[in-house]
Amino acid sequence: MKMPKSVSNWISIIGAIFAINSFILIIILFIESLLSSHDNPYNGIFTYIILPAIMVIGLILIPIGMFVKRRRKSKEGEPKWPVLDMNSSRQRHRLLLFSIFTFLFLIVSAVGSYEAFNFTESIPFCGKLCHTVMEPEYVTYLHSPHARVACVECHVGEGADWYVKSKLSGLYQVYSVLFHKYPQPISTPIKNLRPARETCERCHWPEKFYAPKLDNRRTYLTDSLNSEWNVSMMMKISPNYNTMGLTAGIHWHINKDMRIEYIASTKDRESIPWVKFTNLKTGDVQTFQDTDNMLTQKAIDTLEHRIMDCMDCHNRPSHSYKSAPVFVDEGMMKGEIPTELPFIKKVAMNVLKGPFTNKDSSLRYIRDSIYNFYKIKFPGIYAGKKFLIDKAIAGIENEFSLNIFPYMRVTSSKYLNHIGHLESDGCFRCHSDRHKSTKGKVISKDCDWCHSFISQGPSNNLQYSIVNKTMEFVHPVDVKNNWKTYFCTECHRTLYP
C-alpha cells in the first residue's frame, strides 16, 4: 500500500526516522533488561522515559510535516485537508491500517507508562541514577533494617497529592544535579516529611510494643591490648509487663492518652527549649522551659508547636551514619579488624579524625598511616605478621566506605541520630535536668528512667547487678564524676567525624 504523497517531506521523514529508531532501541533495551540479572537505572531511564519521549516527538513531526506540505499545496489549488471517502477501498484500507497502528500504539504507550511509573518508584532510580549525589543515602539504606522497604513507601507514601508533590520536588532535584546546585551534604527535608502516622504506623503498631529489651554492647579501649569493655542494659521500651500498655517505659511518649508538644529553636530540631505535656484523660497540662535557653512569649506564640511522634527519636530509621569509634568497634567485634594487633584501636582513631576531602586519597592516607605506624613502632610485627595489618586496613577501609562519604561531606556528625544521647543530645534535648515547670517539676535525665545497667566492665572482670535492680554506670575511662553533670556529646561529638 502506497503512503500518502504528503508524507514525502523532510519534516515527516525526520519524524519517522526518530520514531522508528527509538522504537527499535526501546525493544532492544527492554529485551536486554529482561535478560540481565543486574538493575541498571540508566537502562530504565532510556527505555521508559527518554526514548519514548523521542518516539512521541517523531510521531508528532510526521503529521506536522504532512500539514505543512498540504498547506503549501492548498495555495496551488489543492484541498488543505485530506478528503475521507469511505466508498474508496484504498482509503478504507488506509483507515484500517491507521486504526490498527493507533490501537497498538495506545497499548504500548499504556504498558510503557506503567513501566515508567514503576521505574520512577524503584530503588535503583532513587539510589543509583544520581550515583555520587545519592550514594550516602543509598549505601546506608542497603545496610539498614528497612533495606527491603522501597524508598517511596516512606518518602512518598499513599495518595495522589503526595505523589504529585514528590514528582514536582524531583524536577527541582534533577535541575540541581544537572547544574550542580545541590548542597554538600544534602539537608534532611524535615519539614517535607510525612507524619509518622501516615508512614511508620502503616507497619508498626504504636499501641503494641515488645517487652523491655536486653542491649549488649562491646567497646574497645585505646590501650596496647585493645581491652574490651562490655555493658549490658535492660532498655525500658515498655513496662515490665507489656499487658499494661504504654503506661511506662520509653514508648510512653506516644501513649494515645497523652500528648507531648514541643518548640524547637533550630531548624534541625537539635535544640528544644519548650515542652508541653497534656494528659488527655484528666486534662492536666504542664509546660517546661529550658532554664538556660528560655523562650519569650512572642516566640512561644509564633514558632511551630510540633506534636511528638516516632520520628522525633527514630529520626534515622534507614540512613544511619556511624561514627568512627562505633564502626571501628563493630569491625573489631566482627573480626574484620584483628584485636591482637597492639594499639590498633588507637591507631584507627588517630587516622580517622579527618577531615577527608576525597575517597581515594582518604583510603590511601589510612593505609599509609597504619603501615608507617607499625613499620616504625612495631617492626617485628610489620615484618612477620604483615597479613594482620593488611586485614586491619581492609576492615577499616570497608567500614569507612559504608559510613563516611568525602565528596558529599557526609559523616555521622552531619546527620545526628536522636536514639540515645552519646553522640547527639537526643534524649537530653528534653531530659536535661534544666527543663522546669512553673511548679518546679523537672524533666530528669536520670539513667534509670530509660535503662537499667545489668552488667559492665572488662570481659575478664564483669560486675553484675542484683536481679531486678540497677547498678550505677561506670565510665570506661576515669573522668571522675563529670559524666553525671556534663552531656555525653561534650566529649563524644567533638573528637571524630
N, C-alpha and C positions, 0 to 999 in steps of 0.2 A: 504494500500500500504506500502510495506516494505521500510525502509530507506536504502541508500547505506551502505555497510559494513564499508566503510572508515569513516563514521560518528562516529563509535564506538571507540573513543579515548578521553582521558581526556581533551585535549585542546578544542575539539569541544563541548564536554559535558559541560564544564565550560562556554564556549561562549554561548551555548544555554540557560543555566541557567541565565546568565546575561541578555540576550536579552529578554527572556520570562518574567522574574520577573520585569525588567524595563518597559516593555510594559504594564504589568498589573498595575503597580504603576502609570504609566502615565495616564491610563484610569481612575483609582480611583481618582487621584488628579484633573484631568480635570473635572470630574463629580462634585467633591467637590467644585471646583471654580465656576461652574455654579450654584450650589445650595446656595453658601454662598453670603451674602449681603455685606461682607467686603473685601476690597482689601488686599491680603496677598502677599507681594513681595517674600517671601521665597517659597510659593507655586509656583509662576511663575518661579522662577529660577530653581526649581527642575523639574517642569513639562516640560518646554520648552528648558532648557539648559543642566542641569546635567544628568537627567535620559535619554534623547535622546542620549547624548554622550556615556553613559554606554551601551545603547542598540546597538549603532553602533559598539562599540568596541567588544561586544559579537558576533554580526553578522560577524564581520571580523575574529574573532577567529575560527568560525566554518569551513570556507574553509581552513584556515591556518592549522588547525588540520588534515583535510582531506588530504591536500597536503603533510604534514609531514608523515602521515601514508602510503600514496601511494608511497612516495619516498623510504620509508623503504621496502615496498613490492617489489618495482622495482628491488631492489638488489636480491630478491629471484626469479626473472624471470617474475613477473607480469608487465604489462604496467604501465608507470609512470603517464600517463594522462588517464582519462576515455574515452572510445570509444563511440561516439554517433552514434547510428544506428536507423534511423527513421523507418526502417522496423519492429522494435521491438515495440509492443504495450506497453510494460512495460516502455520503455524509452520515448515513446511519452507521456504517462501519466505523467511521472516524469517531462518532459519538460513543459507540460501544467501547472502542479502544480507550478513549479518554476516560470513560466511566470506570472501566476495569483498573486502569492505571491510578486513578484518583482513589478508588477503594483500597487498593493495595498500599498506596502511599499513606493513607489515613491509618491503616492498621500498623504499618511500620512506624509511623510517627507516634502512635499511641504507645507501642511497645518501647520505642526509643525514649519517649518522655518519661515513662515509668522507670526505665533503667537509669535515666539521667537523675530522676528524683532519688532513687535508691543509692546511686553513686555519691551524690552530694550529701547523703546522710551517713555514708560509710566511714569507718575508722581510718582506712588509708587516705581518703580525701581530706579528713580533718588533720591527720598527723603527718602524712608523707608529702603532700603536694607542695607545701611551703616548708621544705625539709629543714633548712637551717634555722628558720624563724620558730617553727613549732617543735623542733627537736627536743627541747627540755620537757615540754608537756607530754609529748608522745612517749618518750623513753620512760619517764616516771609513771605514766599511765599503764604501760605494759607490765610494770613491776608492782602495781598497786592491787589492793583487794578487789577493785572494781574492773579488773582487766577484761572481764567478759561482758561488761555493760557498755553498750555503744555510747559514744560521746554525746550524741543528740538526746539520749534518754535523760541526761542531767542538764545539758546546756540549752536544749530546746524544749523537750517535753511534748505533751499533747496540746492540741489546739492550733487552729489556723492562725490566730493572732500572733502567737509566739513564733510560729514557723516563718511568717512574713517578716517579723522583727529580726529574726536570725539571718535571713537572706539579705535584708537591707544592710544589716551590720556587716555581713560577709562581703558585700560590694565594696564597702569602705576598706575592709581588710585587704582585699585584692589590690586596691589602689595603693594602700600603704606598703605592701610588699613590692609591687612593681616599681614604685618611686622611692623606696627606702625611707618611708615616713614613720615606720613603726618604732616605738621606744625600746630601749635595751636596758633592763629586761621589760617584757610586756607587763603592763599593770593588770592586776586582777580586777575583772569587771564587777566589783562588789555590788554596785547599785543596779546592775543589769541582770543579776542572777535571780532566778525564780525562787519564790518562797519554798522552804524545805517541805512544807506540807504537800506541795504540788510535784515534788521530785523524790526526795529521800523517802517520804512516807508512803510512796506507792509500793515500796518493797519492805521497808522497815515499819514495824508496828509500835508506835510510841507508847501505847498502854501496856505493852508486854515485853519485858526485858529479862535477860538471863540473871541468874543469881550472882552474887559477888564473885569476882574473877581473880584467880591467883596469877600474879605477874612476876615472873622470874627474870632478873636482869643480871648480866655479867659485864663488867668492865675490866680494863687492864691498866695498871699504873705505869708510870714512865720510868720505873727503875730498871736495873740491868736484867732482872728476871722477868720483866713484864708481868708482875704479880697480878693474880686475879683478885677481883673484889666482887662478891656476889651480894645481891639484895633480892629478897622475896617480899612482895607486898600483896596484901589482900585488898583489891580495888573494890570499894563500896559502890558498885554501879547501881545497885538497888538494895532494899532492906535484906537482912539476914534470911528472911523468909519471903520469897518473891510473891506469895499469895497476898501479901499486904499491899501490893500495887506499887505506887510511886510515892509512898508516904515518907520515904527517906532515901538516902543514897544520892549519888551524883546526878542521876536522871530525874531526881525530884525537881530540877529546874524546869522541866517541861511537863510537870503534872498539870492535867487539864483543869484541876480545881484552883490552880494558881496562875498568876500572870506576872511575869517579870519584864519590866520595860527598862531601857537604859538610853542614855545620851552619850554618844562618842564625840570627843572633841577633835578627833583627827579622821581623815577620810578612810584610813586603813583600819579603823576601829581598834587601834592598839591602846588608846587611852580612853578609859570610861570613867568620867568623874561623877556621874549621877546615875543612881539606880532607884527604881520604884518597884515595890512589891505589893501585890494586891491578892488577898485571899478572896476568891470569887464566892466561896460558900458563906463566909462570915462578914464580908465587906470590909475587913481590916485592911488599911492602907499604911504603908511605911515608906518613907523616902530616905535615901542615904546619899551623902555627898563626900567626895574625897577632900579631906581637910587640907591637903597640900595642893589641891587643884580645884578650888571652888568655882562654880559657875554663877554668873549673875542671873537674876530673874529674867532679864531680857533674853539671855542665851537659852535658858530653860524653856521659854515660851516659843522661841523661833527655831531652835535646832530640831532635827528629826528625832522623834521618840520611836525607837525600834523595839518590837516585842521579841524577846529572846526565843530562838529556835535552835535546831540541831546544828546549823552552820556556824553559830557563834562560837562553838567549841570545836566541832569537826569541820574546820574550815579548809583542810587539805585532804579530803577523802580519797582523791585519785591522783593528785600531783604533789606528793610529799618529797621534799628535798632534805636529805640527811646531812648533818654537819660532819666535818672531818672526824671529830672524836667518836661519833656514833658509827659511821660507816667503817672506820678502821677497827673498832671493837668488834663489829659484826664480821668483818673479814677474818680477824684473828679467831673468833669463835667458830667460824665455819671451816677453819683450817687452810684458808686461801693465803693467809699471811702467817708464816711459821712463828709460833711463840718462843721457840728455842733460840731464835736469833737475839742476842743481847741488845737491849735498848731499841728494839725495832719500833715499839710504840712511840718512844720519844723522838726517834729519827723521823718517823712518819708525821708526827705533829709539827715538827720544825719545817719540813719541806712543804706542808700543806697550808701554811699560813697565807700564801699568796702575796700580792694579788696576781691573778692569772689573766692574760690577755688573748692567748691563742692556745688551742688544744694541743697541737703538735709540739709547740715549744714548751708547754707546761709539762707534758708527758716526758719530754726529753730532759727537762730540768729535774723532775722527780727521779728519773732513772740515774742521771749523772750524780746527783747529790747523794743518793743512797750508796751507789758504788764507791764514791770518794770517801764517804764516812767509814765504811768497813775496810777499805783499802788502807786508810791511814791509821784508824783506831784498832782494827782487828785484822791485821794482815794474814794471820793464820787461818781465820775463817774465810777470808777472801780467797785465799789460795786453795784451801782444802774443801770448803763447803759453799762454793760459789752458787751451786744449784739452789741453796736455801735463799740466798739473796735474790736470785732470778725469780724464784717463786714469790717472794715477798713483793718485789717490784710489780710483777704481773697482777698480784692481788690488789695492790694499792691503785694501780692504773685502772683496773676494772671498776673498782668502787668509785674512783674519781670520775670515770666516764659516765656513770649512772647518776651522779648527783651534782656535778659541777660542769657548767657549760660556759666557757670563757667568752665565746663570740657574743652570746646573748647576755653576758654578765650575770648569769644566774647562779646563785648559791642559796643555801638554806636561810641565810640572813636576809635575803630579798623576799622570801616567801615564808614568813614565820608560821609555825604550826601552833595553834592555841591549845592543843591537847597537852596538859601538863603545865609546867612552869619553869623548866630548866633553861631553855634557850629562847623562849618568848615569855612575856609576862602571863600569857594565857589566863589561867585561873586567877592569878594575882591582880588582874586588871580590876576585879571587883573584890576578891578575897585578899585584902591588903592590910587589914588592921587599921586602915586610915578612913575607910568609908563608914561614916557615922550618921545616925539619925538624930533628929532634934531631941529625942528622949535619951540619947546617949548609947543606944544599941550599936554594936559594931559588927561588920561583916568580917568574921575571923579568918585568918589564914592558918589556923591550926591544922597540922598534917592529918590528924586523926579524923577530920571531917570526911575526907575522901579515901583514905587508905590506912591500913594498919601494917606495921612492919612485923613480918613473921620471922625473918632471919636476915643476918647481914654479917659481912666480914670477909676475910681472906678464905680461900677454899679449904685450907688446912686448919682453920680455926673459926668456923662459923658459930655465931651466937644466935640462940633461938629464944623466942618469946614463949610465955606460958599460953596454953590453949585459950582461945577467945580473948586474949589480951594483946596489947601492942607494946612495942618497945621504942625507946627514944632513938631517933635517927643518929647515926654516927657517920660523919663525913670521912671519906677515904683518905683525904689529905688533912692534916691538922690545921684548921682555920679557927681554932678556939670556938667560941660561941657565935661567931659572926654570921653563920648560916641562919641563925634564929632571927636576926634583925635585918639583914640585907636580903634583897631579892636575888635569886639564883642567877638571873640574867646579868647582874652587875659584874660577874666574872665570866660566866659561860658564853655569853653572846659576843663578847668583845675580842676573844682570842683567835677564833677560827672562822673561815668563811662558811 
